[in-house]
Amino acid sequence: MKSTLVTSSPIVFALIAMISWGMWTAIAKLATETVNPTVAMILSYVASILVAIGYLSIAHDDVAITGEGVGWALVSGIFAGIGAIAFYSGIAQGRVGTVTTISALYFVVAVVVGILLFENSLGIREVTGVAFAVVSVVLLAG
């Protein structure tokens, strides 16, 4: 039995992620004012794991584990950890708005990787959207 959340629209997921990550960023800044940034990051990720385990326990999703999937998930986690340490260190030392907007350019890396590894294509509309997004992030970070 699939959970309702799992069958929701990708747009709903994106909006939930946007709101959640916005709140995470602001609260992470508060955490780094009183706790070492690396400790704050670790505690944040422990809480994230607990939320994920809680969701998995109530979602009734089929869980399939393969060696390849585990390997890619672990590699993904390495990059997430590097990014998290850099992010927490950045917000501890600088303005949360500046660090957040610059780090938000991660989507450009994802677009390039999508083109190179997954043969995703971009039309003029998508290229224009990425260009406008990059310009907006540069203006916000300035």
DSSP file with accessible surface (Angstrom, degrees, kcal/mol):
  #  RESIDUE AA STRUCTURE BP1 BP2  ACC     N-H-->O    O-->H-N    N-H-->O    O-->H-N    TCO  KAPPA ALPHA  PHI   PSI    X-CA   Y-CA   Z-CA
    1    1 A M              0   0  179      0, 0.0     2,-0.3     0, 0.0     0, 0.0   0.000 360.0 360.0 360.0 124.3    0.0    0.0    0.0
    2    2 A K        -     0   0  122     59,-0.1    59,-0.1     1,-0.1    58,-0.1  -0.610 360.0-119.1 -84.8 143.4    1.5    3.3   -1.1
    3    3 A S     >  -     0   0   22     56,-0.3     4,-1.2    -2,-0.3    56,-0.1  -0.398  19.6-118.3 -76.7 158.8    1.1    6.3    1.2
    4    4 A T  T  4 S+     0   0  118      1,-0.2     3,-0.3     2,-0.2     4,-0.3   0.904 113.7  55.3 -62.9 -40.0   -0.7    9.4    0.1
    5    5 A L  T >4 S+     0   0   72      1,-0.2     3,-1.5     2,-0.2    -1,-0.2   0.909 103.4  54.6 -62.3 -39.6    2.4   11.5    0.4
    6    6 A V  T 34 S+     0   0   46      1,-0.3    -1,-0.2    53,-0.1    -2,-0.2   0.839 109.8  47.1 -65.5 -30.5    4.4    9.3   -1.9
    7    7 A T  T 3< S+     0   0   97     -4,-1.2    -1,-0.3    -3,-0.3    -2,-0.2   0.360  90.4 114.8 -94.2   8.4    1.8    9.6   -4.6
    8    8 A S  S <  S-     0   0   38     -3,-1.5    -3,-0.1    -4,-0.3     5,-0.0  -0.236  78.0 -79.3 -72.0 168.5    1.6   13.4   -4.3
    9    9 A S     >  -     0   0   53      1,-0.1     4,-2.0     4,-0.0     3,-0.3  -0.317  29.8-125.4 -67.4 144.0    2.6   15.8   -7.0
   10   10 A P  H  > S+     0   0  100      0, 0.0     4,-2.5     0, 0.0     5,-0.1   0.837 114.0  58.5 -58.0 -29.7    6.3   16.6   -7.5
   11   11 A I  H  > S+     0   0  115      2,-0.2     4,-2.5     1,-0.2     5,-0.2   0.906 103.0  51.3 -67.7 -39.3    5.3   20.3   -7.2
   12   12 A V  H  > S+     0   0   62     -3,-0.3     4,-2.5     1,-0.2     5,-0.2   0.942 110.9  48.6 -62.0 -45.5    3.9   19.6   -3.7
   13   13 A F  H  X S+     0   0   82     -4,-2.0     4,-2.7     1,-0.2    -2,-0.2   0.917 110.7  51.0 -58.8 -44.2    7.2   17.9   -2.8
   14   14 A A  H  X S+     0   0   58     -4,-2.5     4,-2.7     2,-0.2    -1,-0.2   0.909 110.8  48.1 -62.2 -41.1    9.1   20.9   -4.1
   15   15 A L  H  X S+     0   0   90     -4,-2.5     4,-2.5     2,-0.2     5,-0.2   0.912 111.9  49.0 -67.0 -40.7    7.0   23.3   -2.1
   16   16 A I  H  X S+     0   0   80     -4,-2.5     4,-2.8     2,-0.2     5,-0.2   0.927 113.2  48.1 -62.7 -43.3    7.4   21.3    1.1
   17   17 A A  H  X S+     0   0   27     -4,-2.7     4,-3.3    -5,-0.2     5,-0.3   0.926 110.3  52.0 -62.5 -43.6   11.2   21.1    0.5
   18   18 A M  H  X S+     0   0  118     -4,-2.7     4,-2.1     2,-0.2    -2,-0.2   0.947 114.8  40.9 -58.8 -49.5   11.4   24.9   -0.2
   19   19 A I  H  X S+     0   0  105     -4,-2.5     4,-2.4     2,-0.2     5,-0.2   0.941 117.7  47.7 -66.2 -45.9    9.6   25.8    3.0
   20   20 A S  H  X S+     0   0   63     -4,-2.8     4,-2.8    -5,-0.2    -2,-0.2   0.918 113.7  46.1 -63.3 -45.4   11.4   23.1    5.1
   21   21 A W  H  X S+     0   0  142     -4,-3.3     4,-2.4    -5,-0.2    -1,-0.2   0.854 110.7  54.2 -69.0 -32.2   14.8   24.1    3.8
   22   22 A G  H  X S+     0   0   45     -4,-2.1     4,-2.0    -5,-0.3    -2,-0.2   0.937 112.8  42.7 -64.1 -43.5   14.1   27.8    4.3
   23   23 A M  H  X S+     0   0  110     -4,-2.4     4,-2.6     2,-0.2     5,-0.3   0.913 112.3  54.4 -67.4 -40.9   13.2   27.1    7.9
   24   24 A W  H  X S+     0   0   73     -4,-2.8     4,-2.8    -5,-0.2    -2,-0.2   0.922 108.3  50.2 -58.5 -43.2   16.2   24.7    8.3
   25   25 A T  H  X S+     0   0   14     -4,-2.4     4,-1.9     2,-0.2    -1,-0.2   0.937 112.4  44.9 -62.5 -48.8   18.5   27.5    7.1
   26   26 A A  H  X S+     0   0   54     -4,-2.0     4,-1.5     1,-0.2    -1,-0.2   0.924 117.2  44.5 -63.7 -42.8   17.2   30.1    9.4
   27   27 A I  H  X S+     0   0   94     -4,-2.6     4,-2.4     1,-0.2    -1,-0.2   0.874 108.6  57.5 -72.7 -33.6   17.2   27.8   12.4
   28   28 A A  H  X S+     0   0    4     -4,-2.8     4,-2.4    -5,-0.3    -1,-0.2   0.891 103.2  54.9 -61.7 -37.5   20.7   26.4   11.5
   29   29 A K  H  X S+     0   0   44     -4,-1.9     4,-0.7     1,-0.2    -1,-0.2   0.930 107.9  48.8 -60.9 -43.7   22.0   30.0   11.7
   30   30 A L  H >< S+     0   0  107     -4,-1.5     3,-0.9     1,-0.2     4,-0.4   0.915 110.2  52.2 -60.9 -41.2   20.6   30.3   15.3
   31   31 A A  H >X S+     0   0   36     -4,-2.4     4,-1.7     1,-0.2     3,-1.6   0.908 104.8  54.7 -63.1 -40.4   22.2   26.9   16.1
   32   32 A T  H 3< S+     0   0   16     -4,-2.4    -1,-0.2     1,-0.3    -2,-0.2   0.624  96.4  67.3 -73.5  -9.6   25.7   28.1   14.9
   33   33 A E  T << S+     0   0  122     -3,-0.9    -1,-0.3    -4,-0.7    -2,-0.2   0.674 118.8  20.0 -78.9 -17.3   25.5   31.1   17.2
   34   34 A T  T <4 S+     0   0  121     -3,-1.6     2,-0.3    -4,-0.4    -2,-0.2   0.473 124.3  48.8-128.2  -7.0   25.7   28.9   20.2
   35   35 A V  S  < S-     0   0   52     -4,-1.7    -1,-0.2    -5,-0.1     5,-0.1  -0.979  93.4 -90.6-135.4 147.4   27.2   25.6   19.0
   36   36 A N     >  -     0   0   94     -2,-0.3     4,-2.8     1,-0.1     5,-0.2  -0.271  41.2-121.3 -51.9 136.2   30.2   24.7   16.9
   37   37 A P  H  > S+     0   0   29      0, 0.0     4,-2.4     0, 0.0     5,-0.2   0.869 111.6  50.3 -54.5 -38.8   29.0   24.6   13.2
   38   38 A T  H  > S+     0   0   57      2,-0.2     4,-2.6     1,-0.2     5,-0.2   0.917 111.4  48.0 -68.5 -39.6   30.1   20.9   12.7
   39   39 A V  H  > S+     0   0   67      2,-0.2     4,-2.8     1,-0.2     5,-0.2   0.926 111.5  51.0 -64.4 -42.9   28.2   19.9   15.9
   40   40 A A  H  X S+     0   0    7     -4,-2.8     4,-2.3     1,-0.2    -2,-0.2   0.917 110.8  49.2 -60.0 -42.2   25.1   21.8   14.7
   41   41 A M  H  X S+     0   0   16     -4,-2.4     4,-2.4    -5,-0.2    -2,-0.2   0.934 111.2  48.8 -63.8 -44.8   25.3   20.0   11.4
   42   42 A I  H  X S+     0   0   90     -4,-2.6     4,-2.5     1,-0.2    -2,-0.2   0.941 112.4  47.8 -62.3 -45.9   25.7   16.6   13.0
   43   43 A L  H  X S+     0   0  105     -4,-2.8     4,-2.4     1,-0.2    -1,-0.2   0.905 110.7  52.8 -62.0 -38.8   22.7   17.2   15.3
   44   44 A S  H  X S+     0   0   24     -4,-2.3     4,-2.2    -5,-0.2    -1,-0.2   0.924 110.9  46.2 -61.6 -43.2   20.7   18.5   12.4
   45   45 A Y  H  X S+     0   0   84     -4,-2.4     4,-2.5     2,-0.2    -2,-0.2   0.856 108.6  55.1 -72.1 -33.0   21.4   15.3   10.4
   46   46 A V  H  X S+     0   0   72     -4,-2.5     4,-2.3     2,-0.2    -1,-0.2   0.947 110.0  47.3 -61.0 -46.4   20.6   13.1   13.4
   47   47 A A  H  X S+     0   0   52     -4,-2.4     4,-2.3     1,-0.2    -2,-0.2   0.908 110.4  53.1 -61.3 -39.4   17.2   14.8   13.6
   48   48 A S  H  X S+     0   0   62     -4,-2.2     4,-2.6     1,-0.2    -1,-0.2   0.901 107.7  50.5 -61.9 -42.1   16.8   14.3    9.8
   49   49 A I  H  X S+     0   0   97     -4,-2.5     4,-2.8     2,-0.2     5,-0.2   0.922 109.4  51.0 -63.1 -41.6   17.6   10.6   10.1
   50   50 A L  H  X S+     0   0  114     -4,-2.3     4,-2.5     1,-0.2    -2,-0.2   0.909 110.6  48.7 -63.2 -40.9   15.0   10.2   12.9
   51   51 A V  H  X S+     0   0  106     -4,-2.3     4,-2.9     2,-0.2    -1,-0.2   0.929 112.1  49.3 -62.8 -44.0   12.4   12.0   10.7
   52   52 A A  H  X S+     0   0   58     -4,-2.6     4,-2.7     2,-0.2    -2,-0.2   0.923 112.1  47.6 -63.5 -42.3   13.2    9.7    7.8
   53   53 A I  H  X S+     0   0  101     -4,-2.8     4,-2.2     2,-0.2    -1,-0.2   0.924 112.4  50.3 -65.0 -41.9   12.9    6.6   10.0
   54   54 A G  H  X S+     0   0   31     -4,-2.5     4,-1.1    -5,-0.2    -2,-0.2   0.929 111.8  47.5 -60.7 -44.7    9.6    7.9   11.4
   55   55 A Y  H >X S+     0   0   76     -4,-2.9     4,-2.0     1,-0.2     3,-0.7   0.937 111.0  51.3 -62.3 -45.7    8.3    8.5    7.9
   56   56 A L  H 3X S+     0   0   89     -4,-2.7     4,-0.7     1,-0.2     5,-0.4   0.883 106.8  55.1 -60.6 -35.5    9.4    5.1    6.7
   57   57 A S  H 3< S+     0   0   82     -4,-2.2    -1,-0.2     1,-0.2    -2,-0.2   0.765 118.8  31.7 -72.2 -24.2    7.7    3.4    9.6
   58   58 A I  H << S+     0   0  120     -4,-1.1    -1,-0.2    -3,-0.7    -2,-0.2   0.585 104.3  73.5-106.9 -11.0    4.3    5.0    8.8
   59   59 A A  H  < S-     0   0    2     -4,-2.0   -56,-0.3    -5,-0.2    -2,-0.1   0.723  80.2-146.5 -78.9 -22.7    4.5    5.3    5.0
   60   60 A H     <  +     0   0  121     -4,-0.7     2,-0.2     1,-0.2    -3,-0.1   0.853  39.9 160.6  58.3  34.1    4.0    1.6    4.2
   61   61 A D        -     0   0   37     -5,-0.4     2,-0.4   -59,-0.1    -1,-0.2  -0.575  48.5-106.3 -82.4 150.4    6.2    1.9    1.2
   62   62 A D        -     0   0  132     -2,-0.2     2,-0.6    -3,-0.1    -1,-0.1  -0.617  34.7-150.9 -71.7 131.1    7.9   -1.1   -0.4
   63   63 A V        +     0   0   92     -2,-0.4     2,-0.5     2,-0.0    -1,-0.0  -0.934  16.8 179.8-111.5 112.5   11.6   -1.0    0.6
   64   64 A A        -     0   0   96     -2,-0.6     2,-0.5     2,-0.0    -2,-0.0  -0.961   6.9-166.0-112.5 128.3   13.9   -2.6   -2.0
   65   65 A I        +     0   0  133     -2,-0.5     2,-0.3     4,-0.0     3,-0.1  -0.967   9.7 174.2-118.1 127.6   17.6   -2.5   -1.2
   66   66 A T     >  -     0   0   83     -2,-0.5     4,-2.6     1,-0.1     5,-0.2  -0.918  40.4-119.7-125.1 156.4   20.3   -3.3   -3.8
   67   67 A G  H  > S+     0   0   65     -2,-0.3     4,-2.5     1,-0.2     5,-0.2   0.910 115.8  49.9 -59.4 -42.3   24.0   -3.1   -3.5
   68   68 A E  H  > S+     0   0  143      2,-0.2     4,-2.6     1,-0.2     5,-0.2   0.932 111.0  48.8 -64.2 -43.8   24.2   -0.6   -6.3
   69   69 A G  H  > S+     0   0   36      1,-0.2     4,-2.4     2,-0.2    -2,-0.2   0.908 111.5  49.4 -62.5 -41.7   21.5    1.6   -4.7
   70   70 A V  H  X S+     0   0   65     -4,-2.6     4,-2.5     2,-0.2    -1,-0.2   0.927 110.6  51.3 -62.9 -43.7   23.2    1.5   -1.4
   71   71 A G  H  X S+     0   0   32     -4,-2.5     4,-2.3    -5,-0.2    -2,-0.2   0.943 112.1  44.9 -59.4 -48.3   26.5    2.4   -3.0
   72   72 A W  H  X S+     0   0  169     -4,-2.6     4,-2.7     1,-0.2    -1,-0.2   0.887 112.0  53.1 -65.0 -37.8   25.0    5.4   -4.8
   73   73 A A  H  X S+     0   0   61     -4,-2.4     4,-2.3    -5,-0.2    -1,-0.2   0.915 109.8  48.4 -63.2 -39.9   23.2    6.5   -1.7
   74   74 A L  H  X S+     0   0  116     -4,-2.5     4,-1.9     2,-0.2    -2,-0.2   0.913 111.7  48.4 -68.1 -41.1   26.4    6.4    0.3
   75   75 A V  H  X S+     0   0   61     -4,-2.3     4,-1.9     2,-0.2    -2,-0.2   0.931 111.3  51.5 -62.8 -42.5   28.3    8.4   -2.4
   76   76 A S  H  X S+     0   0   77     -4,-2.7     4,-2.6     1,-0.2    -2,-0.2   0.915 107.7  52.9 -58.6 -42.4   25.4   10.9   -2.4
   77   77 A G  H  X S+     0   0   39     -4,-2.3     4,-2.7     2,-0.2    -1,-0.2   0.848 103.5  56.8 -63.8 -34.0   25.7   11.1    1.4
   78   78 A I  H  X S+     0   0  105     -4,-1.9     4,-2.4     2,-0.2    -1,-0.2   0.955 110.6  43.4 -61.7 -47.6   29.4   12.0    1.1
   79   79 A F  H  X S+     0   0  147     -4,-1.9     4,-2.7     1,-0.2    -2,-0.2   0.904 113.3  52.0 -65.4 -38.6   28.6   15.0   -1.1
   80   80 A A  H  X S+     0   0   40     -4,-2.6     4,-2.7     1,-0.2    -1,-0.2   0.916 110.5  49.0 -62.6 -40.7   25.7   16.0    1.2
   81   81 A G  H  X S+     0   0   23     -4,-2.7     4,-2.6     2,-0.2     5,-0.2   0.918 111.3  48.0 -65.3 -44.1   28.1   15.8    4.2
   82   82 A I  H  X S+     0   0  104     -4,-2.4     4,-2.4     1,-0.2     5,-0.2   0.946 114.7  46.7 -60.8 -46.5   30.7   17.9    2.5
   83   83 A G  H  X S+     0   0   37     -4,-2.7     4,-2.9     1,-0.2    -2,-0.2   0.904 111.7  51.0 -62.4 -40.4   28.1   20.5    1.4
   84   84 A A  H  X S+     0   0    3     -4,-2.7     4,-3.0     2,-0.2     5,-0.3   0.922 110.0  48.5 -65.6 -43.6   26.5   20.5    4.9
   85   85 A I  H  X S+     0   0   74     -4,-2.6     4,-2.4     1,-0.2     5,-0.2   0.942 114.8  45.9 -61.5 -45.1   29.9   21.2    6.6
   86   86 A A  H  X S+     0   0   63     -4,-2.4     4,-2.4    -5,-0.2    -2,-0.2   0.919 114.3  48.8 -63.1 -42.2   30.6   23.9    4.1
   87   87 A F  H  X S+     0   0   17     -4,-2.9     4,-2.8     2,-0.2     5,-0.3   0.954 112.9  45.2 -63.7 -51.0   27.2   25.4    4.5
   88   88 A Y  H  X S+     0   0    5     -4,-3.0     4,-1.8     1,-0.2    -1,-0.2   0.900 114.1  49.8 -61.9 -40.1   27.2   25.4    8.3
   89   89 A S  H  X S+     0   0   38     -4,-2.4     4,-1.3    -5,-0.3    -1,-0.2   0.909 111.6  50.2 -64.2 -39.6   30.7   26.8    8.4
   90   90 A G  H  X S+     0   0   22     -4,-2.4     4,-2.2    -5,-0.2     3,-0.3   0.932 111.8  44.9 -64.8 -45.7   29.6   29.6    5.9
   91   91 A I  H  < S+     0   0    0     -4,-2.8    -1,-0.2     1,-0.2    -2,-0.2   0.807 109.1  57.8 -72.3 -25.4   26.5   30.6    7.9
   92   92 A A  H  < S+     0   0   34     -4,-1.8    -1,-0.2    -5,-0.3    -2,-0.2   0.847 118.7  31.1 -68.7 -30.2   28.5   30.6   11.1
   93   93 A Q  H  < S+     0   0  172     -4,-1.3    -2,-0.2    -3,-0.3     2,-0.2   0.656 125.2  26.1-101.0 -20.6   30.9   33.1    9.7
   94   94 A G  S  < S-     0   0   30     -4,-2.2     2,-0.3    -5,-0.1     3,-0.0  -0.606  97.3 -53.8-132.6-169.0   28.8   35.1    7.3
   95   95 A R     >  -     0   0  166     -2,-0.2     4,-2.5     1,-0.1     5,-0.3  -0.555  40.0-139.8 -74.5 131.2   25.3   36.4    6.4
   96   96 A V  H  > S+     0   0   45     -2,-0.3     4,-2.5     1,-0.2     5,-0.2   0.885 101.7  53.6 -60.6 -38.1   22.8   33.6    6.2
   97   97 A G  H  > S+     0   0   34      2,-0.2     4,-2.2     1,-0.2    -1,-0.2   0.902 110.8  45.5 -64.5 -40.8   21.1   35.2    3.1
   98   98 A T  H  > S+     0   0   32      2,-0.2     4,-2.3     1,-0.2     5,-0.3   0.954 115.8  44.6 -68.4 -49.0   24.4   35.5    1.2
   99   99 A V  H  X S+     0   0   30     -4,-2.5     4,-2.6     1,-0.2     5,-0.2   0.923 115.1  49.7 -62.7 -42.3   25.6   31.9    2.0
  100  100 A T  H  X S+     0   0   39     -4,-2.5     4,-1.7    -5,-0.3    -1,-0.2   0.927 111.2  47.3 -64.7 -45.0   22.2   30.5    1.3
  101  101 A T  H  < S+     0   0   23     -4,-2.2     4,-0.3    -5,-0.2    -1,-0.2   0.905 114.4  46.5 -68.7 -37.1   21.7   32.2   -2.1
  102  102 A I  H >< S+     0   0   94     -4,-2.3     3,-1.8     1,-0.2    -2,-0.2   0.951 113.4  48.0 -68.2 -45.7   25.2   31.3   -3.3
  103  103 A S  H >< S+     0   0   53     -4,-2.6     3,-1.7     1,-0.3    -1,-0.2   0.792  97.0  73.7 -66.4 -21.8   24.8   27.7   -2.2
  104  104 A A  T >< S+     0   0   35     -4,-1.7     3,-1.2     1,-0.3    -1,-0.3   0.660  75.3  80.8 -66.0 -12.5   21.4   27.6   -3.9
  105  105 A L  T X>  +     0   0   46     -3,-1.8     3,-2.0    -4,-0.3     4,-0.9   0.491  59.8 101.7 -72.1   2.8   23.3   27.5   -7.2
  106  106 A Y  H <>  +     0   0  141     -3,-1.7     4,-2.1     1,-0.3     3,-0.3   0.819  67.5  70.0 -55.4 -28.0   23.7   23.8   -6.6
  107  107 A F  H <> S+     0   0   52     -3,-1.2     4,-2.5     1,-0.2    -1,-0.3   0.824  90.5  59.3 -62.5 -28.0   20.9   23.3   -9.1
  108  108 A V  H <> S+     0   0   44     -3,-2.0     4,-2.4     2,-0.2    -1,-0.2   0.927 105.8  48.3 -66.0 -41.9   23.2   24.4  -11.9
  109  109 A V  H  X S+     0   0   97     -4,-0.9     4,-2.9    -3,-0.3     5,-0.2   0.934 111.2  50.9 -61.1 -44.2   25.5   21.5  -11.0
  110  110 A A  H  X S+     0   0   58     -4,-2.1     4,-2.6     1,-0.2    -2,-0.2   0.895 109.2  50.8 -62.1 -38.9   22.5   19.2  -11.0
  111  111 A V  H  X S+     0   0   40     -4,-2.5     4,-2.1     2,-0.2    -1,-0.2   0.945 112.1  46.4 -63.5 -46.5   21.4   20.4  -14.4
  112  112 A V  H  X S+     0   0   70     -4,-2.4     4,-2.8     2,-0.2     5,-0.2   0.936 113.9  47.8 -63.2 -44.9   24.9   19.9  -15.9
  113  113 A V  H  X>S+     0   0   57     -4,-2.9     4,-3.3     1,-0.2     5,-0.8   0.913 109.6  54.4 -62.5 -40.1   25.2   16.4  -14.3
  114  114 A G  H  X5S+     0   0    3     -4,-2.6     6,-2.3    -5,-0.2     4,-1.0   0.891 111.5  44.7 -60.1 -39.4   21.7   15.6  -15.6
  115  115 A I  H  X5S+     0   0   69     -4,-2.1     4,-0.6     4,-0.2    -2,-0.2   0.938 119.8  40.4 -69.0 -46.3   22.8   16.5  -19.2
  116  116 A L  H  <5S+     0   0  129     -4,-2.8    -2,-0.2    -5,-0.2    -3,-0.2   0.899 130.3  22.6 -73.4 -41.6   26.1   14.7  -19.0
  117  117 A L  H  <5S+     0   0  124     -4,-3.3    -3,-0.2    -5,-0.2    -2,-0.1   0.787 131.4  33.8 -98.9 -32.3   25.0   11.5  -17.1
  118  118 A F  H  <<S-     0   0  137     -4,-1.0    -3,-0.2    -5,-0.8    -2,-0.1   0.304  97.1-122.4-111.3   6.8   21.3   11.1  -17.7
  119  119 A E     <  +     0   0  175     -4,-0.6    -4,-0.2    -6,-0.2     2,-0.1   0.798  49.7 166.9  56.0  31.9   21.0   12.6  -21.2
  120  120 A N        -     0   0   94     -6,-2.3     2,-0.3    -9,-0.1    -1,-0.2  -0.492  23.3-145.0 -68.3 148.1   18.5   15.2  -20.1
  121  121 A S        -     0   0  110     -2,-0.1     2,-0.5    -3,-0.1    -1,-0.0  -0.850   4.9-147.2-117.0 154.9   18.0   17.9  -22.6
  122  122 A L        -     0   0   67     -2,-0.3     2,-0.1     4,-0.0    -2,-0.0  -0.986   7.9-157.9-121.7 131.0   17.4   21.6  -22.2
  123  123 A G     >  -     0   0   33     -2,-0.5     4,-2.5     1,-0.1     5,-0.2  -0.386  42.6 -91.4 -91.3 179.1   15.3   23.7  -24.5
  124  124 A I  H  > S+     0   0  138      1,-0.2     4,-2.6     2,-0.2     5,-0.2   0.871 126.6  56.1 -61.0 -35.5   15.5   27.4  -24.8
  125  125 A R  H  > S+     0   0  200      2,-0.2     4,-2.4     1,-0.2    -1,-0.2   0.935 110.0  43.9 -63.6 -44.9   12.9   27.9  -22.1
  126  126 A E  H  > S+     0   0   84      2,-0.2     4,-2.6     1,-0.2     5,-0.2   0.906 113.6  50.6 -67.4 -40.9   14.9   25.8  -19.6
  127  127 A V  H  X S+     0   0   72     -4,-2.5     4,-2.6     2,-0.2    -2,-0.2   0.933 111.6  48.6 -62.0 -42.7   18.2   27.5  -20.5
  128  128 A T  H  X S+     0   0   58     -4,-2.6     4,-2.8    -5,-0.2     5,-0.2   0.921 110.8  51.2 -63.4 -41.7   16.5   30.9  -20.0
  129  129 A G  H  X S+     0   0   39     -4,-2.4     4,-2.4     2,-0.2    -2,-0.2   0.922 111.0  47.1 -61.5 -44.4   15.1   29.8  -16.7
  130  130 A V  H  X S+     0   0   36     -4,-2.6     4,-2.8     2,-0.2     5,-0.2   0.929 112.2  50.9 -63.2 -43.6   18.5   28.7  -15.4
  131  131 A A  H  X S+     0   0   51     -4,-2.6     4,-2.6     1,-0.2    -2,-0.2   0.935 111.9  46.3 -61.2 -45.6   20.1   31.9  -16.6
  132  132 A F  H  X S+     0   0  144     -4,-2.8     4,-2.7     2,-0.2    -1,-0.2   0.898 112.2  51.4 -63.6 -39.8   17.5   34.0  -14.8
  133  133 A A  H  X S+     0   0   29     -4,-2.4     4,-2.5    -5,-0.2    -2,-0.2   0.925 110.4  48.4 -63.3 -43.3   17.8   31.9  -11.7
  134  134 A V  H  X S+     0   0   44     -4,-2.8     4,-2.6     2,-0.2    -2,-0.2   0.937 112.4  48.8 -62.2 -45.2   21.6   32.4  -11.7
  135  135 A V  H  X S+     0   0   79     -4,-2.6     4,-2.7     1,-0.2    -2,-0.2   0.927 111.3  50.1 -61.0 -43.1   21.2   36.1  -12.3
  136  136 A S  H  X S+     0   0   54     -4,-2.7     4,-2.6     2,-0.2    -1,-0.2   0.911 111.1  48.3 -64.8 -40.3   18.7   36.3   -9.4
  137  137 A V  H  X S+     0   0   14     -4,-2.5     4,-2.5     2,-0.2    -1,-0.2   0.928 111.3  50.4 -65.7 -40.7   21.0   34.4   -7.0
  138  138 A V  H  X S+     0   0   86     -4,-2.6     4,-1.2     1,-0.2    -2,-0.2   0.934 112.7  47.1 -62.3 -42.7   24.0   36.6   -8.0
  139  139 A L  H  < S+     0   0  135     -4,-2.7     3,-0.3     1,-0.2    -2,-0.2   0.911 113.7  47.6 -67.0 -39.3   21.9   39.8   -7.3
  140  140 A L  H  < S+     0   0  115     -4,-2.6    -1,-0.2     1,-0.2    -2,-0.2   0.850 112.2  49.4 -69.0 -34.0   20.6   38.4   -4.0
  141  141 A A  H  <        0   0   19     -4,-2.5    -1,-0.2    -5,-0.2    -2,-0.2   0.695 360.0 360.0 -78.6 -18.3   24.1   37.4   -2.9
  142  142 A G     <        0   0   91     -4,-1.2    -2,-0.1    -3,-0.3    -3,-0.1   0.924 360.0 360.0 -70.0 360.0   25.6   40.8   -3.7
